[in-house]
Amino acid sequence: MTDLTKYRNIGIFAHVDAGKTTTTERILKLTGKIHKLGEVHDGAATTDFMEQEQERGITIQSAATTAFWDDHRLNIIDTPGHVDFTIEVYRSLKVLDGGVGVFCGSGGVEPQSETNWRYANDSKVARIIFVNKMDRLGADFYRVTDQIEKVLGAHPLIMTLPIGEEDDFVGVVDLLSRKAWIWDDSGDPQSYHQEDVPADMVDKVEEYREILIESALEHDDEAMMMYLEEGEEPEMDTIKACIKKGTINLDFFPTYCGSAFKNKGIQLVLNAVVDYLPNPTEVNPQPEVDLEGNETGEFAIVDPEGPLRALAFKIMDDRFGALTFTRIYAGSIKKGDSALNTFTGKTERIGRIVEMHADERIERDSAQAGDIVALIGMKNTRTGHTLCDPKLPATLEPMVFPDPVISIAIHPKDKAASEKMGVALGKMIQEDPSFRVETDEESGETIMKGMGELHLDIKVDILKRTHGVEVDVGAPQVAYRESITQKLEDSYTHKKQTGGAGQFAKIDYIVEPAEAGTGFEFESKVTGGNVPREFWPAVEKGFKMSMDAGPLAGYPLLDVKVTLVDGGFHAVDSSAIAYELASRAAYRQSMPKAGPQLMEPIMKIDVFTPEEHVGDVIGDLNRRRGMIQGQDAASTGVRVKATAPLAEMFGYIGDLRTMTSGRGQFSMEFSHYAGCPNSVAEEVIKKANAA
């Protein structure tokens, strides 16, 4: 099948427990891809194939699968909802053309929905919205659509209305066709019938239908004029074309409702994917960049005949070897072809091409623009690398991954485990770019770094089960940073005389705090050649390399600006290495005098609690040095938004459950670094220096 207009590359994303994986299961059942439904709570869902996913009932990896609906090919990715795995959502959205945002009918817009929605906005992905769990206690479609508007700042274009709510939910009214779809309770998605709109809903349907038509026709002036002046409704094809145009422009998001678990309402979502989400040729093509990351002005136009442009977005290791999930943007590949990896500069031979259905695979001889496939046999390709035509090289915009904020030390339990551990960790780093591993040079410990406690918990579990490596785990550690608070002018002279040529470098410089988030800045204001221009980079390099170890406790230094103002040089003895050594020594001399300060990671926290426990939750957050940002009442409780230092949040989930009789939930993600109070800083510095 080579007609690209029949392709839809879509992702399903949402908050934990909104029903993404169940929705994916229903789509696979409806499209005939699976015959027996698997349930998440039974640990039998098709796309949750890791043991850890089946046990915990959560999705950890994004799983890819392909299905067909109405003669269209759907490449579907089911993504995780948990905040520790947002990286999976981010890299999936990067390679998709459209998405289905699933919201819980009673929970509404939850913390993680906001993060995922923001990622989708950044990646400019067109979406449709599915308000799921309409059969749940407290489900309210109209409240959820209001929240989508207020909290996400998005415009939901309501396409269906629910018939009944909670236990009485039986089906939906399709506003465009004015038909009611009613399902029976057999649980078979095909056992439904269509009938006229229930009498008590006629007025509401007409009211919402008018809003729908007017919003859609804003994308076609001619049809709009006819509609307003002559009251003539355009043909259905015109309306649908307008809805598609607005959806692709991100002006609005067609919004549906139903219950995936009870198999109600999924057909309309699939029809909407085909009708309104873009095919690969209808999205803005990926910009090409040079090796420094600057856009070249060229684009990877989706064309099977063009030069190859593909992005590796996920590496997965399984029993058959490493799978490199790849989105092909332009050109085509065949088994045995060679492709250039622009990051490594080496060509790689494509061994086998497989189409994935969760963890099953279907062999293919070739793949082309628009396809999402897994390649087997890639040796040096990592997440974010571009594969391209060796004769016409180009790089696609690479992915940017956040730095980890939490670390734990691990020890292998015996010698056999320590040999296997290195190999296992190497594979795990390739699979997950937000997971890092370092060896502490002094203690020889292996340090694992990740995005949160659950993230590292799962990694230890994978080490044990998948790779058979038993490890002892240390207490979680916070990734502190250091910064300076004062501006300081200083001077340093490096002189060394040994027999023959010596070393000489003199630098006069200013160190000062830079704006938050800028990292390290360097500027030279030297005039008159006191420090020759060719030595400026050496001065910058000396300071930059020293930033890894701050003056207080050896944590990396953040947000510092160094300005070289003057200096001196010697015609014979000055060299780049002399200036680099001078600036390293200058760093050690000046930073302790510039008001160094310990910085700690502050987390954005979103707690959901029943109303009667709000006081306890807020009191507890205050004890943890938290700052309450606000609270919103929801139908089944209260959402408290706050920020708090990561150091105070370890083990929070256990305390929250105790306080709220097991009903509280929370999510937490990194927000920014801020200065530590003195009492905390002294403790941390004492520990760091003792170690």
N, C-alpha and C positions, 0 to 999 in steps of 0.2 A: 504494500500500500504506500503510494508516494504522494498522494494528494495532501499537501500540508494544511489545507483549509479544514481537513477532517481531524486534525490533531488538537488535543487540549492537554497541556501540561499543568496539572493543578496540585495544590497542596491543601491539606485539611489541618487547620490549626486552631487552638483555643486554650482556655485555662484548664488546669487539672480537673478531671471529672466532669467536664461539660459534655462529654460523649463523642469525642473525635473518633476513637478507635471503633466504637460501636457503629457510628455513622459509616465508616469505611467498610466494616463488615457487611452492612446492609447494601451498600453500593455494589460490593462484589457479588452478593447473593442475587441482587436484581439483575445484574448484567450477565449472570450465568457463569461467573468465574469460579464460584464455589457452590456446592450443593447443600452442604450442612452448615448451619450458622454456628459460629463459635462465640461464646460470651466472654467478655473481659473478666467478669467476676468469677468465672469458672477457670480462668487461666487458659482459655482455648481460642483466643482471638488469633486470626491468621497472621496479622501484621505484628503482633507481640510475640516474637518467636524466641527471644532470649529468656532463659530460666528466670532471671531476676525480674523481667517484665511480667511473666506469668504469675509469679508469687505475689508481687506487690500490686498487681492490677494497674500498673502505670506504663506509659510508653517511655522508653529511654532513647532508643535510636530511631531516626526517621526510617521508615521502611518503604520501599518502592514497589509498585505493582502496576499492571496494565490491564485495562478492561475495555469492553466495547459497548457503546450505547447508541442506538439510533444511527448505526453506520459510522459512528465517530470513534476514534481511538483515544481513550483517556489514560494518560500516564499519571498515576496518583501517588502522592507521597503523604503518608500519615506521620505527623510530627509529634514530638513530646510536648506536654503542656507545662511540665514542672520547671520552675525558674532556674534550677541548676543546669538544665539542658537547653537553655534558650539558644545556645550556639547551633544546635541541630536545626532549630526553626530558622535561624538567620541564614544558614548556608543552603537550606532547602528553598527558602523564598528567593534567594539570589538566582536560582536556575529555573524558577517556575514562571509561567506566563499569567497564571490566575490562581485564585485561592478560594476556599470556602471557610469563612470564619464561623465557628460553632459557638453559640452562647447558650448557657443553661437557662431554661424558662423561669426557674425560681431564683437562681443565684445571680443572673444578669451579667453585667460587665464586671468581671473579677480582675484582681491585680495583674495576673499574667496575661489576660486578654489585652490589657493596655500595652504591655511591652511588645507582644506579638504584632499588635495593630501598628505600633510605631515602626517596627522593623519592616512591615509590609508597605507602610507609607514611604519609608526611606528607599525601598527597592521598587517603588511605583508599581505595585502588583494590583491588578484589577481583582475585586472580590465580590462574591455574593455572600449573604448572611443567612445562616440557618439557626433559628431559635428552637433549640431541641428541648426534650423533656417536658413537653406541654402537658403530659399526663401526671407530672409530679405535684405534690402538695405545695401550694404557694406559687404555682406557675402563673405568670401574668404577662402575656405577649406585649401589651401596650406599654407596661412599665419598662420592659427590657428595651423596646425601641426608643423610648424617651431617654433611657440611660445611654444608649449608643450615641444619641445626638448630643447629650450634655457632656458625658465623660470622655468620649472619643472624638467629639467634634466632627462626627461623620453624619452624612445624610442617608438614613435608611429609606429606600424606595419600597414601600410595602406592596408586595405582590400577592400575598395570600392572607386571609384572616382565619383564625381558629374557630371551629365550631365546638363550643363547650370548652371547659378547662378542667384541669386536675382529673378526677376519675371520670368526668363526663366528656372528656375529649374524644371525639369520634372521627374528626376529619378536618378538612380545610376548604375554604372557598377560594377558587382561583379568580382574582379580580378581572383579569383581561377577558376570560371567556364567560364570566358570570356563571360558572358551574361549581356545584359543591361536590367534592370527592369524599365519599364516606367509606371507611374501612370497617370490616367486621372484626370480631375479637379473636379470630383464629390465629392471628400472628403471621398469616401469609400475606406478603406485600402485594400479591396480585389479586387478592380477593377484595376488590373494592367496586363500587358502582358510582356513576355520576348522576346527579339529579339537580333540580332547580334549587336556587338559593333559599334556605329556610326563611319563612315569612318574617320572623322577628329580626332578621338580619338585613333585609332588603335596603333599608335606608342607610345603614352603616356601610354596606358594600358600595352603594352609589357614591357616598361621600368620599370614601377612600379611593374609589376608582377614578373620580374626577381629579383628585390630587395626583394620582399616578399618571394619567394621560397628560395633564398640564406639565408636570415635571419632565416627562419624556419628550414632549413636542418642543420644548425649549431648544432642542438640538436640530430642529428643522423649521426655519422661519416660514416657509411657504405653507406647510401643513398647519402650523400654529395660527396663521392668519385665517385660513379657511375655517379652522375649528372655532376661533373666537368670533369671526364675523358672521359666518353662515351656520354655525352650530353643527357643522358636518364633521363627524369623526372619521379620521383617515383609515385606510385599510390596515388590517392587523400587521401585515409585513412592514409597513411604514413605521408603525408604533414600535415593533420589535427592533427595527434597525436603529431607531432613536434611542431605545433603552440600551442597546449594545454600545452605541457611540458614547453615551453618558457614563456607562460602566467603565469603558476603557479609559475615558478621560479622568476617572476617579471623581466625577461630579456627584455621583450617588452610588448606592450599593443595593441591588435588588434583594429584598428581604423575605424569607420564607419561614414557615413554622411547621412543627411536626413532632413526632416522637420516634427516634431511631430504634429504640428498644422495642417499641410496639409495632415497628414497621409501617408507620403512618407518615406520609408526606415526602418520602425520599424520591419518588418518581419526578415530582415537580422540581426538586433540586437538580436532578440529573438533566432534565430538560433545560433548565436555566443555564447549566454549565455549557451545554451545546449551543443554546441560543445567544447567550450574552457574554460569556467569557471569550477572550481573544484567542485566535489560533497563533502559532509562532510567527506568522508573517505580519500580524496586526499589532505587535508590541514594538516599542522603540528598540532598534537594534543595539546590542552591547557596544560601548565605546572601546576602541583599541588604545592601549597605552604603550609608552616606551619603557625601557628597563628601570627608569627612575620613578615610574608611576605617573608621568605627565601624559595627558590625553594628546593623541597625535592628530585628532580631527578625522580619522578613519573610523568606520563602523563595521562590525561583523554582520553584514546583511544576510538574512536567512535565505539561503539559496543552495540547494543540493549540488548545483554545478560549480559553485564558487570554491575558492581555496579553503582548506580545512581550518576551522576555528572551533575548539572544544574546551570546556572547563571541567577539570576534575573537582568535584565538590564533596566527595566523601570517600574514605578508604575503609573497607570492612574486611576483617580477617575471618575466614571460616575454614572449615575442614578441607576445602579444595585449594586454599591459598588466598592471596590478597585479591580482593575485588576492588576495582577503582570505578566508582560511580561517576559517570561523565555525561554532561549535557552537550550535545553537538549543536552549535549555533549556525555553522555554515559548512558547506562541503559534505563529503561522505567518507566513510572508512570501510575497508574490507579486511577480512582475516589475513594476517601476514603483512599488512601495510606497515610502513615506518612513519612515525610522526615525530616532530621536533618538540621537545619540552623547552620552552623559552626560559624557564627559570634556571634549569641546570645547564642549558646549552647542548644537551645530548639528545640524540635521536633514540626513540624507543620503538621496539617492534610490537605490534598489537597481536597477541597470541590468539585469544578467543574473544568473541563478542557474545554476551548473553543478555537476555531480557529477563528481568527479575519479577518473580511473583512472591513477595516476602522472602522466604529462604529457599524457594524452588527456583530453578533456572531453566530457561528455554534457549537453546543454542541458535545463533543467527550468523549468517555469512557476512552480512554487511549492515551498516546503519547510516542514517543520513541526517541532514539538518532538521532540527525539531525533535529528534529522538533523545530519550534518556535511557542509557544502557550501562551495563557494567562491563569493564574490560578486565580480562585475566592475563597475567603475565607482565604487568608493568613493574619495572624494578625500582625506578627512582622518582616516580610521580607522587606528589603529596597533595593534600587538600589545597585548592586555590591555584594550582599550577595550570598553565595553558598548554594544550597540545595543538600544534598547527602544522601546516604544509611546510616541509623543510625548504622548498624553493621560494616560498613567499611568507617569511616569518612575521608573526605579530603576537602581541600579548593582550589578553583581555584583562579588564580591571580586576586586580586580585582582591581576596577577601581580607578584612581586618578583624582580628580576634581580640577580645578583651584580655587583660592580664589577670591571672588568678589572684584571689584575695585570702586564701586560707591554705595552710599546709599541714601535713602530718609526717612524722618520721616512721619508716617501716624497717623491720629487721627480718631477714629470712630465718625460719626456725632451725634449719640445718644446712649442711654444705650443699646437698643435692638441690635444695630449694634456691640457694643463692646463685647457682649456675643457671637454673631455668628463669630466675627472676629478671635478669638483664634482658634476655630475649623477649620475654613476655611484655616487659615495660616498653621495649622498643616498638613492638606491634601496637600497643595501646596508645602510644604517643602519635603514631601515624594516623590512627583512627580518629583521634579527638584532639584538635588543635588547642582547645582551652585547657588541656591537661598537660602539665609540665613535670619533669622529674629532674632533680639535681642531686649531686653528692656533696655533702658537707665536707670540705677538705680537712678540717681539723678533727672532727669526730669520726669521719668515714661513714656517717649515716646516709641512707637514701631518703631524700625528702620528696614527697609527692605533693604537687600544688594543684588546686582546682577552684571551682566556682562556689562551692558550698559544702556543708557537711554531707548531704545526701550524695552529691557528686563523688566525693572521695570514698564514701561508704560503698557505693556501687563498684568503684574501681577495685577496692580491696576484695569484694565479692567475686568480681570477674577474675582477678589474679588466682583466687582460690579454686573456683569451679572450672573456669574455662582452661586455665593454664596449669592447674594443679600445684600452685605455689602457696604454701602456708606461711603467713607472716605475722609477726607481733606488731601491733600498731601503737604509736605514741599518742599523747594528747594533741589535739589540734592547735596549731600555732597561727597567729595573725601575721599577715604581711605588712609590717610597719614600714614607714618611709621617714626620711628626715628632710628638713628644709631650713632656710635661714630667715631671720626676721630683720636684720639690720644691713645698711649699706656701709661698705668699708673700702677705703683706699689703701693700697699696700704696694710694696715693692719687694722684689726678690732678685738676688744675683747668684748665678751658679758659676763657680770657678773651679777648675780642676787642672793642676799642672802635673803632668807626668813627663817622663823624657819624651821629647818630640812634641808634636802638636798637642795643645791642651784643649780644654772645653771652656767656652765662655758664653753666657747669655744673661742679659739683665732685662727684667720686665717690670713696668709700672702698670698697675691694673686696678679696676674697681670690681668688687663683687657685690651683688644686690639681689634681693628677692625679685623673681619674675612673676608675671600673672599666673594664677592657678591653671594648671593643665598645659602649660607651654613646655615643660620639661627643661631642656638646657638651651640657653641662647648665648651666642658669642658674637661680639662686634669688635672691630679694630678701628680706633680713631688716630692711629699713629700717622704723623705727617713728617716729612723731611728725612725719611729713611733711617731713623734711629733703630727701628727693627725692620729689616728688609722684608718686603712683601712676601717673598718665597718662604719665610719662616712663620708667617701668621698661622697657616694650617697646623704646624707643629705645636704652637701654643694652644690652639683650640683642642687638638687631639689630647694633649697632656691633661687639660682640665676635664674634658669629656670622659676620658678613660677612668679618671679618679672618682667620678660621680657615683660609681657602683658602691663605694663605701663611705658613709657619712661619718662625721667627727664624733657623734655621741655614742652610737652602739653598732656602727658598721652597716646600718641599713642604707639602701640606695637613696641618694639625695635628689629631691624634686625641685623643679621651678626655680632655677638660679640663672642669673644673667651675669656674664663676665665681659667686661669691656677692657680691651688693651689700649692704654692711653699713651704710653711712651716706653722707653727702654734704652738699651745700649747694645752695640755689637762690636766684635773684634774681627778685623779683616781676615785673619788666619784661623783663629780658634773657634769662631762661631759656626754652628751647624744645626741642622734640623733636630738632631737627637739632643743637643745641648739645650735648645729651647723647650723641647718636650720634657726633659728632666727638670728644667727650671719651673715649668708650670705645674708639674706634679708636686714638687716641693712647696711651691707657692700655695697650692690647694691645702696641703697639710698645715701650712703656717696660718692661713687666713680664715678658713672655715670655722675653727673653734672660736674665733674672735667676732664672728658675724652674727651672734645671737642664734646658735643652732637650736632647732626645736624638733621634737619627735612628732610625727604625723601618724594618725591611725585611720584605717578605712571606716567610713561611715556608711551604713546600709539604709536603703529605703525599705521601710517595713509596712506591710499591709496586713492587718489582723482582722479576721472576721469572728465576731463573738455574739452569743445570744445576749439580748438586752440586759438581763439581770446580772451579767458578769462584767459589764463595761467598766465599772469602778475599779474592780480588782485588776483588770487588764491594764488600765491606764496607770494605776498605782505601781504595778509591777514594771511597766516600761519606764516610768520615772526613776525607779530604783536602779534601772539598768542604764542610767544617764541618757534616757531617750528624750526626744523633743516631740511632743504631739503636734502634728500639722493640721489635724482636722478629723471630724467624724461624720459619717453619713448613715442615716437610718435606712436599712433595707427591709424587705417584707419579713425576713426570718431572723433578723438580728441587726447588728451594727458593725460597720466597717471603720476601723480606727487606722488612720494613716500617721506614720511617725518616722523619725530617723533615729538611729541609735548606733553606737560603736559596735563593730563586729565582735570585739573582745568580750562584750557583755552578753552576747546572744547565743553562746554555745549551749546546746541542750535545751533551747527555748521551747521546742515543740512539746517536750515532756511536761514542763511547767504549765504551758498553756492548756494542755489537755486536762491536767489536774484542776486548774482554776475553773475551767468551763465544763466540767463533767464530760470531757471527751468530745464536745461539740465545736470547739474553736479550731480555726484553720489560720495559717498565715503564709505569706510568701515574702521573700527578702531578696533584694538585689543590690549590687554595689552602686553607691551614689557618687561619693567623692572622698578625698582625703582632707582631714582637718586636724588642727593642733591638739595634742594630748594634754589633759590637765597635769600639773606638775607631779601630783602624788602618783599618778599612773605611770608617767614618764620615768620617774626615779626607779620604780620597781622594774620596768622593762629594761632600762639601761643597766641596772645592777645585775639582772639575770643574764643579759647578753654579754656583759664583760666577764662574768664568772665563767660562762661557757667557753 
